[in-house]
Amino acid sequence: MTKVLVVAAHPDDEVLGCGGTLALHTDRGDECHILIMAEGLTSRSHQRDVEAHSERLAQLKLTAQRAAQVLGIMDVRFAGFPDNRMDSIDLLDVVKAVEAVIDEIQPDVIYTHHYGDLNIDHQITHQAVMTAARPLPNSCIKKLLFFEVPSATGWNTPTPANAFIPQYYVDISQKVSDNEDALERKLKALTVYGSEMRPYPHNRSLESVRYLAQWRGSLVGLLCAEAFQVGRIISGL
């Protein structure tokens, strides 16, 4: 059994980035955990006011838990950092929040954001994970992979330094339980996040998520895939 940890900046990033892959992990009996770093709502107001949004924040947490359950995951944790304001927090505090979960879970695999995303919370989450998952002797982490998120990855100022260049693809046309393929399970989880999705042709639409999976799959001869940039893979071979 493999232990998997997803560290995502906001509710829905975890499904957009690797929902199909998570469906495959849980279908084969792997132990999966999700850590969501920012509360994902208060940036829509001029000033952060957690009390004013308390009911909607509680609902968003329940939504994240329901979406995770669709994928077969029961453990969803919330660090509670300010939405789109994580650059106002000392990086060390963000790192320590990630380290605490890594120390407890001892994951074999970590999925997190690509470093070149436009969204500042994605960037800081990536940096915190890289620091918390640094390759110390006897580290439990054998695989570190970075996912893409529609409406963040690829929207930054285009430079060679921040391009998402995947080298690792997961076939999400594979069937999971109920004879449903992993892409359909991912899309089902995204429908739970109805308030976060957008109508086509926005790239955070169900149609665009499907098209992206089909495009990524076509690059490697598959019907559909999720693509990852490799941070580190340690093999016994």
N, C-alpha and C positions, 0 to 999 in steps of 0.2 A: 504494500500500500504506500502510495506517495502522499506526502503532506504538501498542500498547496496554499500559498498566501497571495491574495491579490491586494495591492495597495493602490487605491484609487482616490483621486482628489475629491470628486463629488458623486452623489448618488446618480446613477445611470452610466457613469464612466466605466464601471466594472463590466457592465453588460455590453456596452458599445465596443469596448476594447477586446474582451476575450470571453464573451458569453457563450459562444459555441464551444470553445475549448473547455470551459468549465463544465458544460453539459456532458462532454465526453469524459472528463475526469470523474465526475460523480457517478456516471453510468458504470464505470469500471471499478467503483468502490473506493476511490481516493478520498482523502480527508481534506476538504476545502474550507478556507476561511477568507473573509473579506474584511478589510479595514478601510473605512471611508474617512478621509482626513478633514474635509471642510463640510460645514452644514448645508451648503448648496442652495441658499435662498436669499439671504439678507442683502446681497449685493444689488438686488433689484430695486432697493430703496436708496434714497440719497444718503442716508446715514444708517449704520448698522444698529438695529433695534431688535434684539433677540426676544424680548418680552412681547413686543407688538406682533411678532411672527410666531409666537410659541405654539399655537394650534397647528399652523401650517408646517412648522418644523417637525412637530410630532407626527403629523400625517406623512411627511416625506420619509421619515425613518420607517414607519410602517410599510410604506410603499417599497422602500429598498429591501426590507425583510421579505415581503411577498414576492418580489422579483427574484430574490435569491432562492426562495423555496421552489419557484418554477424550475430553476436550474438544479435543484436538489441540494441546496446549501442552507444550513440552519444557523451558522455562526456569522453574524454581521456585526461589526463593531464600529463605533463612531467616535473619532477623536475630537470633533466639535470645534475645529479651528474656523476662523471667520472666512466666509465665502468671498473668493476673489480678493482677499486681503491678507493672504498668508505671508506676503512679503512684509507685513507689519509685525510678524512674530520672529523672535530670534531663531535662526535655523537650528541651533542646538536643541531647542525645546521640541521642534518638529522631529528631529532625529531621535530624540529620546522616546517619543511616543511610538515611533516605528520599532525601535530597538526592544522596547518592552514586549511588544507583541511577538517579535521574532524570538526573543528569549523564551517566551512561554510556549509558543507553538512548535518551534524548531522545524521550520519548513524546509523541504527539499527543493521546492521550486517557488520562485517569486515572479509574479507578473506586475508590472507597473508602467507608468507613462513614459513615452519617448521624451527625450530632453529638449527637442526643438519645437514643442507645441507653442502656439500663441498664448494660451492661457497661463497666467503667472502661477496659479495654484498647481497646474500640471508640472511646470518647471521645478517648483520647490519640492513637490512630492517626489519627483525623480531624484533630485539631489539628496533629499533626506534618505531615500531608500538606498542609493549608492553608498552613502556614508554608513548607514546602519548595517548594510549587507557587505561591507568591505571584507575581502578574502583573508581573514585571520586564520591561523592554524586551527584545525579541528572544527572549522565552520560547518554547519549542517547544510548550507546552501550549495546545491550542485548545479542549479540552472537559474539564470537571471535573464528575463526576457522583457522587452519593451513593446507595448501595443500602440496602435494608432486609434485616435478618437475623432470621428467626423465632427467638424466645426472647430477643431483646435489644431490637429496635426495637419500640416500643409497650409495653414492660414498665416503662419508667421512670415516675416520678410524672407524671401527665398535666397538662401545662401548655401554653398556646399556644406557648411558646418552644421546646419540644422536640418538637413534633408533626412526624411525617413527612408532608410534603405534596408528593406527586410531581407533576411537570409534564412528565416525559419518559418515554415508554413504548416498549419494544422488543417487537415482535411475535415471540414465541418459538414460535408455531405454524408458522413457516416451516420448510421442509424443509432439512436439511443432508445430508451424504453418507449413503449406504445407505438413502435414502428415509425417513429418521427425522427427526421434527421436533425443534427445538432443546430443547423442554421434555423430551422423552424422553431426549435426550442428557444434559441436566442431571440428571435422575433417575438415569440409569445411573451418572454420576459420583458421585452421593451414595451409591449402594449400595456403592461402594468404601469410603466412610467409615462402614461398618456400625456400628462401635463408638461413633460420635458421634451416630447417629440414635436416635430414640425411637419407641415404638409410639404409634399414634393412640389418643386425641385430643391427645397432645402436639403443639404446633405445630412442633416440629422432627421431624416424621414425614414420610415420603414422601407420604402422603395429604394432609397439610396443605400441603405445598409445592405439590402439584398444585392444591389448592383455591385457594390464594393466587394462583397464576398465572392460574387461570380467573377469579377475582374481579377481579384487576387488568385482565385483558383485557376483561372485560365493561364496565368503566368507560369504555372508549374504543372499544367496538364490535369487539373482537377475540376470538378464541377463548381466547387466553391471552397473557400479557405479563409482562415484568419492568418494575417501576416504579422511577424514580430521581428524586431531588430534584436540581435543577440548582444547581451551585456557580458555574459560569461556562461560557459558550459564546461563542467568538470566531468570527465568520463574515466572509468576504470579500464577502458580498452587501451 
